[in-house]
Amino acid sequence: MGHREDLLAGAKRCLLEKGWSRTTARDIVAASGANLASIGYHYGSKDALMREALFAAMSDWADDVERSLREEASSPATAAGPAAEFEAGWTRVLELFGKHQAVWRAQLEAVMRIEGDPELREAFERAQPEGQSGLVALFHGIPEEEVDEETSRIMGSFYMTLMGGMAVQMAIDPARAPSARDLTEAMRRILSGPRPGPGPAPEAGPGPEAGPAAGEGPAD
């Protein structure tokens, strides 16, 4: 590899091991075997290199998910209907969440930085449409070019929302994060309507004061 590729690999390693904020330019140099001047020459700044490293790490995660879902596509569960396909797909994805937790922690940290980093915000905005269509393609086993704009916007943003929420829950307390079966059951309940359990009986309030019935005049 050349210095540019070495720097990217070193930055990605530092990002996953130390996080964005704790990674210094010297850390990247030590991890890559390059030199400080080469960061500016190839990427312009350390932050620009860290942005490239983040999206490269997310791409690695997507490739791993795609390989896993391809294996799932030939399983009997996939032929059992959309609900079974949804649950089987999320079972695989959640397995990979554990493997790639560092990637999601890095992404969450980066998202918290976008208010003060317009270039990082722009990078996320550019990547979002492709990420949405990519998720639809991954979960449904279709080529990404077959995902139309409306499907990408509606279904892709739904999958992205689930992914982001799952990343937060996994970061806070993995033991309490929903399973694939929980997600599937939640979808069923949402579509069929809420099923609240029996609540406490309402307290009896004071009845109306005795008086003439509506429409009646006072008694003689």
Secondary structure, 3 states (H helix, E strand, C coil): CCHHHHHHHHHHHHHHHHCCCCCCHHHHHHHHCCCHHHHHHHHCCHHHHHHHHHHHHHHHHHHHHHHHHHHHHCCHHHHHCHHHHHHHHHHHHHHHHHHCHHHHHHHHHHHCCHHHCHHHHHHHHHHHHHHHHHHHHHHHCCCHHHCCHHHHHHHHHHHHHHHHHHHHHHHHCHHHCCCHHHHHHHHHHHHHCCCCCCCCCCCCCCCCCCCCCCCCCCCC
